[in-house]
Amino acid sequence: MIGKLDMVVLDAADVTGLAAFYRALAGWPELDTDDDGWITLGTPDGWKVGFQPAPDHRAPAWPGQERPQQAHLDLRVPDLEACTEQAVALGARVLRRNEAWHTLADPAGHPFDLCLSPDVPAVTLDCPDAESLAAFYTAMIGADGARPLLFQQVADYNPPRWPDPDRPQQLHLDIEVADLDAGEAATLALGATRLPGEGRSFRVFADPAGKPFCLVAEPGSPQ
């Protein structure tokens, strides 16, 4: 594998409010707030969930593909009705119910699922070809059972067009690598595309389904 999954990042106009929602709903503690306004929470399962300021963020129009969700969080709960009631009290909206999971929208409009499941929390990526995108990320980050990625095939999939606010990414992954130059070369060889945008410790790419993600340098690694 090329790197390890470091963080899942949600875009929001109000990162403070969205981080407070997930902190209250899931009990995730705050790990960091950086100078750019990012807020990072941690989970007991080893995930880091970040919230990125996006002043022009446009919420998904679920369930259609005109302005799609692109990805969503699956959260494990012991009691669907009680946890759904709690989420609504915190500012979520119910979008759909069934016996095994409820789909809600968080205060920024991102859909997420509350699931009656023994599995750990997961991130599900929408895509036109689940098998091929799963193969790409398996080569990128391996198969981490503690932090699984799932892939949902969508027939009329409409990819992001980053950084166009009319075709927002909604959510992206940060993948940590030991060396940015070597990581970029390996990532491009797998079929990723380099996108505009970089800093001293990160570079932006699109996966084969057009979803932006970042390679980020490990602390202390060459940059």
C-alpha positions as CSV (number, residue, x, y, z in Angstrom):
1,M,0.0,0.0,0.0
2,I,1.0,3.6,-0.6
3,G,-0.2,5.2,2.6
4,K,-2.6,5.0,5.5
5,L,-6.0,6.6,5.9
6,D,-5.5,9.5,8.2
7,M,-8.7,11.5,8.2
8,V,-12.2,11.8,6.8
9,V,-13.0,15.5,6.2
10,L,-16.4,17.1,5.7
11,D,-16.9,20.5,4.2
12,A,-19.2,23.0,6.0
13,A,-19.9,26.7,6.1
14,D,-20.2,26.4,9.9
15,V,-17.4,24.0,11.0
16,T,-17.9,24.9,14.7
17,G,-21.6,24.0,14.6
18,L,-21.1,20.8,12.6
19,A,-18.2,19.6,14.9
20,A,-20.4,20.3,17.9
21,F,-23.2,18.2,16.4
22,Y,-21.0,15.2,15.9
23,R,-19.3,15.6,19.3
24,A,-22.7,15.7,21.0
25,L,-24.2,12.9,18.9
26,A,-21.3,10.4,19.0
27,G,-19.3,11.6,22.0
28,W,-16.2,12.1,19.8
29,P,-13.7,14.3,21.6
30,E,-12.0,17.3,19.9
31,L,-8.4,16.6,19.1
32,D,-7.3,19.8,17.4
33,T,-8.4,23.2,16.0
34,D,-5.8,24.6,13.6
35,D,-5.0,28.2,12.4
36,D,-7.1,27.7,9.2
37,G,-10.2,26.9,11.2
38,W,-10.2,23.1,10.7
39,I,-11.6,21.2,13.7
40,T,-10.6,17.5,14.2
41,L,-12.5,15.0,16.3
42,G,-11.4,11.5,17.2
43,T,-13.4,8.3,17.6
44,P,-12.8,5.2,19.9
45,D,-12.4,3.1,16.7
46,G,-9.3,5.1,15.6
47,W,-10.9,7.4,13.0
48,K,-10.1,11.1,12.8
49,V,-13.0,13.2,11.5
50,G,-12.1,16.7,10.3
51,F,-14.3,19.7,9.4
52,Q,-13.0,22.0,6.7
53,P,-14.3,25.6,6.4
54,A,-16.1,26.0,3.1
55,P,-17.9,29.4,3.1
56,D,-19.6,28.6,-0.2
57,H,-20.6,25.1,0.7
58,R,-23.8,23.8,-1.1
59,A,-25.5,21.0,0.7
60,P,-26.3,17.7,-1.1
61,A,-29.8,17.4,-2.6
62,W,-30.4,13.8,-1.5
63,P,-31.2,11.3,-3.0
64,G,-30.8,12.7,-6.5
65,Q,-27.6,13.1,-8.6
66,E,-28.1,16.8,-9.5
67,R,-26.1,17.7,-6.4
68,P,-25.2,14.4,-4.9
69,Q,-24.0,13.4,-1.4
70,Q,-20.8,11.8,-3.0
71,A,-20.1,9.9,0.3
72,H,-21.7,9.4,3.7
73,L,-20.8,8.2,7.2
74,D,-22.3,5.0,8.6
75,L,-22.6,5.2,12.4
76,R,-23.3,2.2,14.6
77,V,-26.0,2.6,17.2
78,P,-27.6,0.3,19.8
79,D,-31.2,1.8,19.4
80,L,-32.3,3.3,16.2
81,E,-35.3,5.2,17.5
82,A,-33.7,6.6,20.5
83,C,-30.5,7.7,18.6
84,T,-32.6,9.1,15.8
85,E,-34.6,11.2,18.3
86,Q,-31.4,12.4,19.8
87,A,-29.9,13.4,16.4
88,V,-33.1,15.3,15.5
89,A,-33.0,17.2,18.8
90,L,-29.4,18.2,17.9
91,G,-30.4,19.6,14.5
92,A,-30.5,16.6,12.1
93,R,-33.4,15.9,9.7
94,V,-34.8,12.4,9.0
95,L,-34.6,11.5,5.3
96,R,-35.5,7.8,5.3
97,R,-36.3,5.0,7.8
98,N,-36.2,1.2,7.5
99,E,-35.7,-1.6,9.9
100,A,-31.9,-1.8,9.8
101,W,-30.9,1.9,9.4
102,H,-32.2,5.4,9.3
103,T,-30.8,8.0,6.9
104,L,-30.6,11.6,8.2
105,A,-29.0,14.9,7.1
106,D,-26.7,16.6,9.6
107,P,-27.0,20.4,10.1
108,A,-24.7,21.0,7.1
109,G,-27.0,18.8,4.9
110,H,-24.6,15.8,4.7
111,P,-26.6,12.5,4.7
112,F,-25.4,9.9,7.2
113,D,-26.8,6.6,8.3
114,L,-27.5,5.4,11.9
115,C,-27.1,1.6,11.6
116,L,-28.1,-1.4,13.7
117,S,-24.9,-3.3,12.9
118,P,-22.1,-5.1,14.7
119,D,-19.6,-3.6,12.3
120,V,-17.4,-0.6,13.1
121,P,-18.2,2.8,11.7
122,A,-17.5,3.2,8.0
123,V,-17.3,5.7,5.2
124,T,-19.2,4.8,2.1
125,L,-18.2,6.4,-1.2
126,D,-20.6,6.7,-4.2
127,C,-19.1,5.7,-7.5
128,P,-20.0,4.4,-11.0
129,D,-18.0,1.1,-10.5
130,A,-17.7,-0.2,-7.0
131,E,-15.3,-3.0,-7.8
132,S,-12.7,-0.8,-9.6
133,L,-12.8,1.9,-7.0
134,A,-12.4,-0.6,-4.2
135,A,-9.4,-2.0,-6.0
136,F,-7.9,1.5,-6.3
137,Y,-8.2,2.2,-2.5
138,T,-7.1,-1.3,-1.6
139,A,-3.9,-0.6,-3.4
140,M,-3.7,2.9,-1.9
141,I,-4.3,2.1,1.8
142,G,-4.7,-1.7,2.1
143,A,-7.7,-3.2,3.9
144,D,-8.0,-1.7,7.4
145,G,-10.7,-3.5,9.3
146,A,-10.7,-0.9,12.0
147,R,-11.4,1.9,9.5
148,P,-13.3,0.4,6.6
149,L,-14.2,2.1,3.3
150,L,-17.4,0.9,1.5
151,F,-18.3,1.5,-2.1
152,Q,-21.8,2.1,-3.3
153,Q,-22.4,1.8,-7.0
154,V,-24.7,4.5,-8.5
155,A,-26.0,4.1,-12.0
156,D,-26.3,7.9,-12.8
157,Y,-23.2,8.9,-10.8
158,N,-22.3,12.6,-11.1
159,P,-18.7,13.2,-10.0
160,P,-17.4,16.3,-8.2
161,R,-15.7,19.0,-10.2
162,W,-13.3,20.4,-7.6
163,P,-13.1,23.3,-6.8
164,D,-16.3,24.3,-8.5
165,P,-18.9,25.1,-5.8
166,D,-21.7,24.0,-8.1
167,R,-20.2,20.4,-8.1
168,P,-18.9,20.1,-4.6
169,Q,-16.8,17.3,-3.2
170,Q,-18.8,17.3,0.1
171,L,-16.3,15.0,1.8
172,H,-12.7,14.0,1.1
173,L,-10.1,11.6,2.5
174,D,-6.6,12.5,3.8
175,I,-4.1,9.7,3.2
176,E,-0.8,9.9,5.0
177,V,2.4,9.0,3.2
178,A,6.1,8.8,4.3
179,D,7.3,10.8,1.2
180,L,5.1,13.1,-0.9
181,D,7.1,12.7,-4.1
182,A,7.2,9.0,-4.0
183,G,3.6,8.9,-2.9
184,E,2.5,11.1,-5.8
185,A,4.3,8.9,-8.3
186,A,2.7,5.7,-7.0
187,T,-0.7,7.3,-6.8
188,L,-0.6,8.6,-10.3
189,A,0.5,5.1,-11.5
190,L,-2.7,3.7,-10.0
191,G,-4.9,6.0,-12.1
192,A,-5.3,9.1,-9.9
193,T,-5.2,12.6,-11.4
194,R,-3.3,15.5,-10.0
195,L,-5.6,18.5,-9.1
196,P,-4.7,22.1,-8.5
197,G,-3.9,22.9,-4.9
198,E,-1.0,22.0,-2.6
199,G,0.8,23.1,0.4
200,R,4.1,22.3,2.1
201,S,2.7,19.1,3.6
202,F,-0.2,18.1,1.2
203,R,-1.1,17.6,-2.4
204,V,-4.6,17.2,-4.0
205,F,-5.6,14.4,-6.4
206,A,-8.8,12.9,-7.8
207,D,-9.4,9.2,-7.7
208,P,-10.7,7.3,-10.7
209,A,-14.3,8.2,-9.9
210,G,-13.3,11.9,-9.8
211,K,-13.4,12.3,-6.0
212,P,-10.8,14.6,-4.6
213,F,-8.5,13.3,-1.9
214,C,-5.2,14.6,-0.3
215,L,-1.8,13.0,0.2
216,V,-0.5,14.4,3.5
217,A,3.1,14.1,4.7
218,E,3.7,12.1,7.9
219,P,5.1,14.3,10.7
220,G,8.8,14.6,10.3
221,S,8.8,13.1,6.8
222,P,10.4,14.7,3.6
223,Q,8.1,17.4,2.2
